[in-house]
């Protein structure tokens, strides 16, 4: 078959809200590839699996998520077995056979196609491979186009099925049939252009695609790709549609870096203090008196709480429901366009520069010896701060921790990391570096040099069983088992720590203890001393080795132990039941250098 077969009339131009949904879908696919992504086989080996959806897409495709429903090496059986371990997920997906897995995956691939398309619409003619992609707009004008590609096993059935789909989609989707593939797009004309462009140049033959996807290791169920041009395309989309800026304002990707968490907390503290001071300065004495009482709301009796709510309503008569819950009639109308504009934020200069210089991403999700593994090769923008960690100290750092860690992180710092971390942190939002440094010092008592002294040469963070109590906002347990073990100049570490203690205040803030040449700091003195005196054993266990490949070369290592208490259930607020969590054993996130790029491997194992 060589003819294009457009089958639906060209729909009218969509309204502004539809166009916004279209733009969000484009950026969402590109951003999803970057957010997910954090070679033992040759390109020829991948091709030996049979034709992939990348062979049906043009060579200038910006982003690609390909799904292979019949992957090599028995992965289909492994995937089915893995999913069957989770009762509620298996029930949600309707898994009673391997064919049900195929149904579920096809439903996911078509979810972004623009209308209600599912497995039953495709079963009679769809093959084993499919993809979601973002391609440049035809003629290079307008926004990039999100498309879906599905392998075709029977052309006549595909044509009949797609005509029926198009008729029921309210002109939201068009399609074209190419050489063994169906392309679904916003209109039949866009789909036809994608098929035509795919005949001139193929994504599967593109040098960047081949290099990046082969660098991500053995073939699997899912293949990820973002072209070098995807970074600029995402910036262009944000410039044209500012409400998308939240997607790239501070990309953290797969980062589990505790430094980012610390900086986020200090930034939020600074914003809260500043906003609170401004608000208090504008309040009348009566308002200040009432809000002071609100700070002690939980200490009041029910009658006192009711009285306070009544006084708040009387004080703010023009703001119905201020002291209670506003009724539907009292809620103001929301201007959608204005609301979306309010979500825009400036893109930090370094993030913009890194997206402009983006060199691409390749990734593969696979089942490997009973474990679920995602391997991604990309610029450091995906795995976290590109200039914070250096060397191969991660394994030594994390191995010094006790073996009963529920969560752990280890890494060795690069010289000069601290100022960059403060001025380009996860919540910097393009603010002036000088102001960010001043805010950080006000919140912590530390300059950038002090922070670098405090971090030492390397650090390892541990959360012991029961750490989830730190996230109980009804009352934080001061004896929470959280600690950081810092290796470096102990004198400088303790001098910087003294400044933080002065700022924090209170009784015995941030207790510490020496552990050889290292300093252990935490929230609870008993746990700090336990970590300091316990001989490290975490890095020597078989379970650790199974989820942390290439640990000796790692820039950073994250360890997650699902068998240490019920923290996962509590932190997901009950969304995951004990029966769903029971099969999980451990997980690891390993980041290593890969030339100018970084390799991120996320590996999850299951209990026998």
C-alpha positions in Angstrom: 0.0 0.0 0.0 1.5 3.3 -1.0 -1.4 5.7 -1.2 -2.4 8.0 1.6 -5.9 7.4 2.7 -7.4 10.5 4.4 -10.9 9.6 5.5 -12.5 12.5 7.3 -13.3 16.0 6.2 -11.0 18.8 7.4 -12.5 20.1 10.7 -12.8 23.8 11.3 -10.2 25.6 13.3 -10.6 24.7 16.9 -11.7 27.3 19.5 -9.1 28.9 21.7 -9.7 26.5 24.6 -9.3 23.5 22.2 -6.1 25.1 20.9 -4.8 25.4 24.4 -5.5 21.7 25.1 -3.7 20.9 21.9 -0.6 22.9 22.9 -0.7 21.4 26.4 -0.7 17.9 24.9 2.3 18.8 22.7 4.3 20.1 25.7 3.0 17.3 27.9 4.5 14.6 25.7 7.8 16.4 25.4 7.8 17.1 29.1 6.8 13.6 30.0 9.8 12.2 28.1 12.0 14.6 30.1 10.4 13.9 33.4 10.5 10.1 33.0 14.0 10.3 31.9 16.2 10.4 34.3 24.9 -0.1 25.3 24.8 -3.8 25.5 23.0 -4.2 22.2 23.5 -3.0 18.7 21.1 -1.0 16.6 20.8 -4.0 14.3 19.7 -6.0 17.3 16.8 -3.7 17.9 15.8 -3.7 14.3 15.8 -7.5 14.4 12.7 -7.3 16.6 10.7 -6.3 13.6 9.5 -2.9 12.4 9.0 -0.3 15.1 6.8 2.8 15.1 9.9 5.0 14.6 10.0 3.7 11.0 6.7 5.4 10.3 7.6 8.8 11.7 9.6 11.6 10.0 13.3 12.1 10.9 12.7 15.5 12.5 10.3 14.1 15.1 10.8 16.0 18.3 9.7 13.5 20.9 8.7 9.8 20.8 7.3 7.3 23.3 7.2 3.9 21.6 5.4 0.8 23.0 6.3 -2.8 22.0 3.6 -5.2 23.0 5.7 -8.2 22.1 9.2 -7.3 23.4 12.1 -9.7 23.2 13.5 -12.0 25.8 10.2 -13.1 27.5 9.5 -9.6 28.7 5.8 -9.8 27.8 5.4 -12.7 30.2 7.5 -10.9 32.9 5.4 -7.7 32.5 2.2 -9.7 32.9 3.5 -11.5 36.0 4.7 -8.2 37.5 1.4 -6.4 37.1 -0.5 -9.4 38.4 1.3 -8.9 41.7 -0.7 -5.8 42.4 -4.4 -6.7 43.0 -6.0 -3.3 42.6 -3.9 -2.4 39.6 -4.7 -5.8 38.0 -8.3 -5.2 38.7 -8.2 -1.7 37.3 -6.5 -2.9 34.1 -8.7 -6.0 33.9 -5.8 -8.4 33.7 -6.8 -12.0 33.5 -4.4 -12.9 30.6 -1.5 -11.6 28.6 -3.9 -10.3 26.0 -5.4 -8.0 28.7 -2.0 -6.4 29.1 -2.1 -5.6 25.4 -5.5 -4.1 25.8 -4.4 -1.9 28.6 -1.3 -0.6 26.9 -3.2 0.2 23.7 -5.7 2.1 25.7 -2.9 4.2 27.2 -1.3 4.9 23.9 -4.6 6.2 22.4 -5.6 8.2 25.5 -4.1 11.4 24.1 -5.5 11.0 20.5 -8.2 13.6 21.0 -11.3 11.5 21.6 -12.6 8.3 23.2 -10.6 5.6 21.4 -9.9 2.3 23.1 -8.8 -1.3 22.5 -12.1 -2.5 21.1 -11.8 0.1 18.3 -8.4 -1.3 17.4 -8.3 -5.0 18.2 -9.4 -6.2 14.8 -6.6 -4.6 12.9 -3.9 -3.2 15.3 -0.5 -4.8 15.5 1.9 -5.2 18.4 3.6 -1.8 18.2 2.4 1.8 18.7 3.8 5.2 19.7 2.9 8.7 20.8 5.0 11.4 19.2 5.4 15.2 18.7 6.3 16.3 15.2 7.0 19.8 13.7 3.9 21.4 12.3 3.5 20.9 8.5 5.3 23.6 6.7 7.1 24.7 9.9 4.3 27.1 10.8 2.3 26.9 14.0 2.7 24.7 17.0 4.2 21.2 16.9 1.6 18.4 16.4 1.0 15.5 18.8 0.3 12.3 16.9 -0.3 8.6 17.6 1.0 5.8 15.4 -0.4 2.2 15.5 0.9 -0.8 13.6 -1.7 -2.2 11.0 -2.2 -5.9 10.5 -5.2 -5.6 8.2 -5.5 -2.6 6.0 -9.2 -3.0 5.1 -10.3 -3.5 8.7 -8.1 -0.6 9.7 -9.8 1.7 7.2 -13.3 0.6 8.3 -12.4 0.9 12.0 -10.8 4.3 11.6 -13.7 5.7 9.6 -16.0 4.6 12.5 -13.7 6.2 15.0 -13.5 9.5 13.1 -17.2 9.6 12.7 -17.7 9.4 16.5 -15.0 11.9 17.5 -16.7 15.2 16.7 -14.1 16.2 14.2 -11.4 16.0 16.8 -9.2 13.4 15.0 -8.1 12.6 11.5 -6.0 9.7 10.2 -4.0 8.5 7.3 -2.8 5.0 6.4 0.8 4.5 5.4 3.0 1.5 4.7 1.8 -0.8 7.5 1.0 2.0 9.9 -1.9 4.2 10.8 -1.2 7.8 11.9 -3.8 9.5 14.0 -3.6 13.3 14.3 -5.6 16.5 14.8 -6.8 16.4 11.2 -6.5 14.0 8.3 -4.3 16.5 6.5 -1.8 16.6 9.4 -1.8 12.8 9.5 -1.2 12.6 5.7 1.7 15.1 6.0 3.3 12.9 8.7 3.0 9.8 6.6 4.5 11.7 3.6 7.3 13.1 5.6 8.0 9.7 7.1 8.6 8.3 3.6 11.2 11.0 2.9 13.1 10.6 6.1 12.6 8.1 8.9 13.1 8.7 12.6 14.4 5.1 12.9 17.2 6.0 10.5 18.1 9.3 12.3 21.6 9.3 13.7 20.6 11.1 17.0 17.7 8.6 17.5 20.0 5.6 16.9 22.8 6.9 19.1 20.6 7.8 22.1 18.2 4.9 22.1 21.0 2.3 21.6 23.0 4.0 24.4 20.0 3.3 26.8 20.7 -0.4 26.7 18.7 -3.6 25.9 15.4 -3.3 24.1 12.3 -3.3 26.2 8.6 -2.6 26.4 8.9 1.2 26.1 11.4 3.3 24.1 11.8 7.0 24.9 13.4 9.7 22.7 13.6 13.5 22.7 15.5 15.1 19.8 18.1 17.8 20.5 15.6 20.3 18.9 13.0 19.4 21.6 14.5 21.8 24.1 14.1 24.8 21.9 10.7 23.6 20.8 9.6 23.5 24.4 10.9 27.0 25.1 9.1 28.3 22.0 5.9 26.8 23.2 6.3 28.5 26.6 7.1 31.8 25.0 4.0 31.6 22.9 1.8 30.2 25.7 3.1 31.4 29.0 0.8 29.2 31.1 3.1 26.3 30.1 6.0 27.9 32.0 5.4 25.8 35.1 6.6 22.8 33.1 10.1 24.1 32.7 10.5 26.7 35.4 12.5 24.3 37.6 12.8 20.9 36.0 13.8 18.3 38.6 13.3 15.2 36.5 14.2 12.1 38.4 16.1 14.1 41.1 15.7 12.7 44.6 18.4 15.1 45.8 17.9 16.1 49.5 19.7 19.4 48.7 16.8 20.4 46.5 14.4 19.5 49.2 16.3 21.6 51.7 16.4 24.6 49.3 12.7 24.2 48.6 11.9 24.4 52.3 14.1 27.4 52.9 12.7 29.2 49.9 9.1 28.5 51.0 10.1 29.7 54.5 11.5 32.9 53.1 8.4 33.5 50.9 6.1 32.8 53.8 7.9 35.1 56.2 8.1 37.9 53.6 4.4 37.5 52.6 3.3 37.3 56.2 5.2 40.4 57.1 3.7 42.3 54.2 0.2 41.1 55.1 0.6 42.0 58.8 1.8 45.5 58.0 -1.4 46.1 56.1 -3.7 44.8 58.8 -5.7 46.9 61.3 -5.1 46.2 65.0 -8.4 44.3 65.1 -7.3 42.1 62.2 -4.0 41.4 63.9 -5.8 40.4 67.1 -8.1 37.9 65.3 -5.3 36.4 63.2 -3.2 35.9 66.3 -6.1 33.9 67.8 -6.3 32.0 64.5 -2.7 30.8 65.1 -3.9 29.1 68.2 -7.1 27.8 66.6 -6.5 24.1 67.6 -6.1 25.1 71.2 -9.5 26.7 71.4 -12.7 25.0 72.6 -15.4 24.2 70.0 -17.4 27.2 71.3 -14.4 29.5 71.1 -13.7 28.3 67.5 -17.3 29.0 66.5 -17.1 32.5 68.0 -13.8 33.2 66.2 -15.3 32.2 62.9 -18.3 34.4 63.5 -16.0 37.4 64.3 -14.0 36.7 61.1 -17.2 36.8 59.0 -18.2 40.1 60.6 -14.7 41.5 60.0 -14.8 40.6 56.3 -18.4 41.2 55.3 -17.4 41.6 51.6 -15.7 38.2 51.5 -18.5 35.7 52.1 -17.3 32.5 53.8 -14.1 34.0 55.1 -14.7 32.4 58.5 -16.4 29.3 57.1 -17.0 27.6 53.7 -18.3 29.7 50.8 -21.5 28.4 49.1 -21.5 27.7 45.4 -23.5 31.0 44.8 -20.9 33.0 46.8 -17.9 31.7 44.7 -16.8 34.2 42.1 -16.8 33.4 38.5 -13.4 32.3 37.2 -12.0 33.7 34.0 -10.2 30.7 32.5 -7.9 32.8 30.2 -6.9 35.1 33.1 -6.4 32.1 35.4 -4.1 30.3 33.0 -2.1 33.5 32.6 -1.7 33.7 36.4 0.2 30.4 36.3 3.1 31.8 34.2 6.5 32.2 35.8 9.9 33.3 34.6 12.2 30.6 33.3 15.6 30.8 35.1 18.4 31.9 32.7 20.4 28.6 33.3 17.3 26.5 32.6 16.7 28.4 29.4 20.3 28.0 28.4 20.3 24.3 29.2 17.2 23.8 27.1 18.7 25.8 24.2 21.8 23.6 24.4 19.9 20.3 24.9 21.6 17.4 23.2 18.8 14.9 23.4 17.5 11.9 25.4 17.1 8.2 24.9 15.5 5.8 27.2 14.2 2.2 27.5 11.8 0.6 30.1 12.3 -3.1 30.3 11.7 -6.2 32.5 15.1 -7.6 33.5 15.5 -10.8 35.5 12.2 -10.1 37.3 13.0 -6.5 38.0 11.4 -3.4 36.3 14.1 -1.1 34.9 14.1 2.3 33.3 17.4 3.4 31.8 17.8 6.9 30.4 20.8 8.7 28.8 20.4 12.4 28.6 21.7 15.8 29.5 22.0 16.3 33.3 18.9 18.5 33.1 16.9 15.4 33.5 18.6 13.8 36.5 19.1 17.0 38.4 21.7 19.8 38.9 24.5 19.3 36.4 27.2 21.0 38.5 26.4 19.8 42.0 27.9 16.3 42.1 31.2 15.0 40.8 33.5 12.0 41.2 32.5 8.5 42.3 32.1 9.0 46.1 28.4 8.0 46.2 28.9 4.4 47.0 31.4 5.1 49.8 29.1 7.7 51.2 26.0 5.6 51.3 27.8 2.4 52.3 28.7 4.0 55.6 25.0 4.0 56.6 23.2 1.3 58.7 21.6 -1.5 56.7 18.1 -0.8 58.1 17.6 2.5 56.1 14.1 2.9 54.7 15.4 5.7 52.4 19.0 6.7 51.7 20.9 9.0 49.3 24.6 9.5 48.7 26.8 11.7 46.6 30.1 13.6 46.4 30.1 17.4 45.9 31.8 19.3 43.1 33.8 22.4 44.2 31.7 25.6 44.1 28.3 23.8 44.1 26.7 25.8 46.9 26.2 29.2 45.3 24.8 27.6 42.2 22.4 25.6 44.3 21.0 28.7 46.1 20.7 31.0 43.1 19.4 28.3 40.7 17.4 26.2 43.1 14.1 24.5 42.5 12.1 27.5 43.6 14.3 30.3 42.4 11.9 31.2 39.6 14.4 33.6 37.9 14.8 35.9 40.9 18.0 37.9 41.2 20.9 35.9 42.6 21.9 38.6 45.1 18.4 38.6 46.6 18.3 34.8 46.7 21.6 34.6 48.5 20.4 37.2 51.0 17.1 35.4 51.6 18.9 32.1 52.1 21.3 33.7 54.7 18.3 35.2 56.5 16.5 31.9 56.6 19.5 29.7 57.6 22.2 32.0 58.9 24.5 30.6 56.2 26.4 32.2 53.3 27.1 30.2 50.2 30.6 29.5 51.5 29.1 28.3 54.8 26.7 26.0 53.0 29.6 24.5 51.1 31.5 24.0 54.3 28.5 22.4 55.9 28.1 20.0 53.0 31.7 18.8 53.2 33.2 16.6 50.5 30.3 14.1 50.4 27.1 13.4 52.2 24.8 10.5 52.9 21.2 11.0 54.0 19.3 8.3 55.9 15.6 8.0 56.8 15.1 5.2 59.3 11.8 3.2 59.9 9.2 5.6 61.2 10.6 8.7 59.4 7.1 9.3 57.9 6.0 10.8 61.2 8.0 13.9 60.1 5.3 14.5 57.5 2.4 14.3 59.9 1.2 17.9 59.9 -1.1 17.2 62.9 2.0 17.2 65.1 5.6 16.4 64.2 7.5 13.9 66.3 10.8 15.6 67.3 12.3 12.1 67.6 12.0 11.4 63.9 14.8 9.1 62.6 16.3 11.4 59.9 20.0 12.2 59.7 22.8 13.2 57.4 26.4 11.9 57.5 28.9 14.4 56.2 32.5 13.6 55.3 35.0 16.4 54.9 36.6 19.0 57.2 34.7 18.2 60.4 35.8 21.6 62.0 34.3 23.6 59.1 31.2 21.4 59.2 30.6 22.0 62.9 31.4 25.8 62.6 28.7 26.2 59.8 26.3 24.0 61.8 26.7 26.4 64.8 25.4 29.3 62.7 22.3 27.3 61.7 21.7 26.4 65.3 21.8 30.1 66.3 19.2 30.9 63.6 16.9 27.9 64.4 17.0 28.4 68.2 15.2 26.1 70.6 16.4 23.3 72.9 19.2 21.1 71.5 18.5 22.0 67.8 20.1 19.8 65.2 22.1 17.5 67.5 25.4 16.1 66.0 28.0 13.4 66.7 31.4 12.5 65.3 31.7 9.2 63.4 35.5 9.0 62.8 36.3 11.9 60.4 32.6 12.3 59.6 29.9 14.4 61.3 26.3 13.0 61.7 23.6 15.6 62.1 19.9 15.0 62.6 16.6 15.8 64.4 16.8 13.3 67.2 20.0 12.9 69.3 19.4 9.2 70.0 19.1 8.4 66.2 22.1 10.6 65.4 24.3 8.8 67.9 23.0 5.4 66.7 24.0 6.3 63.1 27.4 7.6 64.2 28.4 4.4 66.1 26.8 1.8 63.8 29.2 0.1 61.3 27.9 0.8 57.8 26.4 -2.2 56.0 23.9 -0.8 53.5 26.0 -1.0 50.4 27.2 -4.6 51.0 23.8 -6.3 50.8 22.6 -8.4 47.9 19.3 -6.5 47.7 21.2 -3.2 47.4 23.4 -4.6 44.6 20.3 -5.8 42.7 18.9 -2.3 42.4 22.0 -0.3 42.1 24.0 -1.3 39.0 27.4 0.2 38.4 27.5 1.5 41.9 31.3 2.0 41.9 31.0 4.6 39.1 27.9 6.4 40.5 27.7 10.2 40.9 24.6 9.8 43.1 22.7 6.8 44.5 19.2 6.7 46.0 18.0 3.6 47.9 14.4 2.8 48.7 13.4 -0.1 51.0 9.7 -0.9 50.9 10.0 -3.5 53.7 11.0 -1.0 56.4 7.7 -0.2 57.9 4.5 1.2 56.3 5.9 4.5 55.3 4.9 4.1 51.6 1.2 3.6 52.5 1.3 6.6 54.8 3.0 8.9 52.5 0.6 8.1 49.7 -2.3 8.9 52.1 -3.8 5.4 51.6 -3.9 5.6 47.8 -1.8 2.4 47.8 -3.2 -0.4 49.9 -1.0 -2.9 51.9 -1.9 -5.6 49.3 -0.5 -3.4 46.5 2.6 -2.5 48.4 3.3 -6.0 49.7 5.0 -7.2 46.4 7.5 -4.3 46.4 10.9 -5.2 47.7 13.4 -2.4 46.9 14.3 0.3 44.4 17.4 2.2 43.4 18.1 5.3 41.3 21.7 5.4 40.1 23.2 8.3 38.1 26.5 7.9 36.4 28.5 9.9 33.9 28.1 9.0 30.2 30.5 11.4 28.5 28.9 14.8 28.4 25.6 13.2 29.3 24.4 11.3 32.3 23.0 7.8 32.6 20.1 7.4 35.0 18.9 3.8 35.9 15.8 3.3 38.0 15.4 -0.3 39.1 12.5 -1.9 41.1 12.6 -5.4 42.5 9.7 -7.5 43.9 9.4 -9.9 46.8 9.5 -13.6 45.8 
